[in-house]
Amino acid sequence: MLSPTVISKQAVYPVASYGSGMAPLFTTLSLWVGAFVLVVIPKLETDDEASTISHQPSYLGRFLLLATLAAVQGLVTAIGDLVIGIQCASAPVFLLTCVITSLVYMSVIFALSTTFMHVGKGVCVALVILQVPGASGLYPIEMMPAFFRAIYPLLPFTYSIDAMRETIGGFYDGLWFAYIGKLLVFVVLAFALGLGAGRNWPISTACSRGKSRKAT
């Protein structure tokens, strides 16, 4: 009479601890901040001596330098997570996910920063504020206000967090490939913006120097 119903629970994809459950959010957040710092510290413009080089080679050359650092950043961050003991269903795939995530974030941040300069860097900071609550990192997206539910599919955090959750809790029905595929769409959009709408650094810099010399 006191216990007419007995509830039987079976965890399908158990996560051992709260730290492992929150690891995807804080790992993606650290990778975004790290990529942003890599864009802020070095200068993005090419030297005046390279005035004969067009915008596209200049953009790709600078991006390859920063992308190398971003890949190392993703690898070091993932290894750090494993060292402190987070749960992981597949360590190699987790490492790969962190490296891909770091490269995607670098492409987005670099495109915004080179195209819109200081305004673009401000947009990168604003995106952090929007993505933490809007990418279901803290709470399920169904519990969030309508604004965050609307922008949920448009945020790169959404797919990187879900991909990392696959590597931590366990894989299901090829969803990891789907999340990574959607994450790579942001790379295509970033290169379209950076290569198509970005400034022609060497020419603009050389012209400004030439005008200043004539003025003097």
JOHUKA-V196576 format. One record per backbone hydrogen bond with DSSP energy under -1.0 kcal/mol. NH is the residue of the N-H (numbers start at 1). CO is the residue of the C=O. E is the energy in kcal/mol with one decimal. If there is no record, write none. Layout:
BEGIN
[[NH & CO & E] [NH & CO & E]]
END
This chain:
BEGIN
[[21 & 17 & -1.6] [22 & 18 & -1.9] [26 & 22 & -2.0] [27 & 23 & -2.5] [28 & 24 & -2.1] [29 & 25 & -2.3] [30 & 26 & -2.0] [31 & 27 & -2.1] [32 & 28 & -2.1] [33 & 29 & -2.4] [34 & 30 & -2.5] [35 & 31 & -2.2] [36 & 32 & -2.2] [37 & 33 & -2.3] [38 & 34 & -2.0] [39 & 35 & -1.1] [40 & 36 & -1.9] [41 & 37 & -2.5] [50 & 47 & -1.3] [51 & 48 & -1.2] [53 & 50 & -1.7] [58 & 54 & -1.4] [59 & 55 & -2.8] [60 & 56 & -2.6] [61 & 57 & -2.6] [62 & 58 & -2.2] [63 & 59 & -2.3] [64 & 60 & -2.5] [65 & 61 & -1.4] [66 & 62 & -2.0] [67 & 63 & -3.2] [68 & 64 & -1.8] [69 & 65 & -1.5] [70 & 66 & -2.4] [71 & 67 & -2.5] [72 & 68 & -1.9] [73 & 69 & -2.3] [74 & 70 & -2.5] [75 & 71 & -2.1] [76 & 72 & -2.7] [77 & 73 & -2.5] [78 & 74 & -2.1] [79 & 75 & -2.3] [80 & 76 & -2.3] [81 & 77 & -2.0] [82 & 78 & -2.1] [83 & 79 & -2.4] [84 & 80 & -2.0] [86 & 81 & -1.8] [89 & 167 & -3.1] [90 & 167 & -1.3] [94 & 90 & -2.0] [95 & 91 & -2.5] [96 & 92 & -2.3] [97 & 93 & -2.5] [98 & 94 & -2.1] [99 & 95 & -2.0] [100 & 96 & -2.6] [101 & 97 & -2.6] [102 & 98 & -2.3] [103 & 99 & -2.1] [104 & 100 & -2.5] [105 & 101 & -2.5] [106 & 102 & -2.1] [107 & 103 & -2.1] [108 & 104 & -2.1] [109 & 105 & -2.8] [110 & 106 & -2.7] [111 & 107 & -1.9] [112 & 108 & -2.3] [113 & 109 & -2.4] [114 & 110 & -2.4] [115 & 111 & -1.9] [116 & 112 & -2.2] [119 & 116 & -1.4] [121 & 117 & -1.9] [122 & 118 & -1.9] [123 & 119 & -2.0] [124 & 120 & -1.9] [125 & 121 & -1.7] [126 & 122 & -2.2] [127 & 123 & -2.3] [128 & 124 & -1.1] [129 & 125 & -1.3] [130 & 126 & -1.8] [131 & 127 & -2.6] [132 & 128 & -1.8] [134 & 130 & -1.5] [135 & 131 & -1.2] [143 & 140 & -2.0] [144 & 141 & -1.3] [149 & 145 & -1.8] [150 & 146 & -1.8] [151 & 147 & -1.7] [154 & 151 & -1.5] [155 & 152 & -1.1] [160 & 156 & -1.9] [161 & 157 & -2.6] [162 & 158 & -1.6] [163 & 159 & -2.0] [164 & 160 & -2.2] [165 & 161 & -2.1] [166 & 162 & -1.6] [167 & 163 & -1.4] [168 & 164 & -1.3] [169 & 165 & -2.9] [170 & 166 & -1.3] [175 & 172 & -2.0] [178 & 174 & -1.3] [179 & 175 & -2.7] [180 & 176 & -2.4] [181 & 177 & -2.4] [182 & 178 & -2.1] [183 & 179 & -2.1] [184 & 180 & -2.1] [186 & 183 & -1.0] [188 & 184 & -1.5] [189 & 185 & -2.2] [190 & 186 & -2.3] [191 & 187 & -2.5] [192 & 188 & -2.1] [193 & 189 & -2.0] [194 & 190 & -3.1] [195 & 191 & -2.7] [196 & 192 & -1.3] [197 & 193 & -2.3] [201 & 199 & -1.3] [204 & 200 & -2.6] [205 & 201 & -2.7] [206 & 202 & -2.6] [207 & 203 & -2.6] [208 & 204 & -2.1] [209 & 205 & -2.2] [210 & 206 & -2.4] [211 & 207 & -2.4] [212 & 208 & -1.9] [213 & 209 & -2.1] [214 & 210 & -2.0] [215 & 211 & -2.1] [216 & 212 & -1.7]]
END
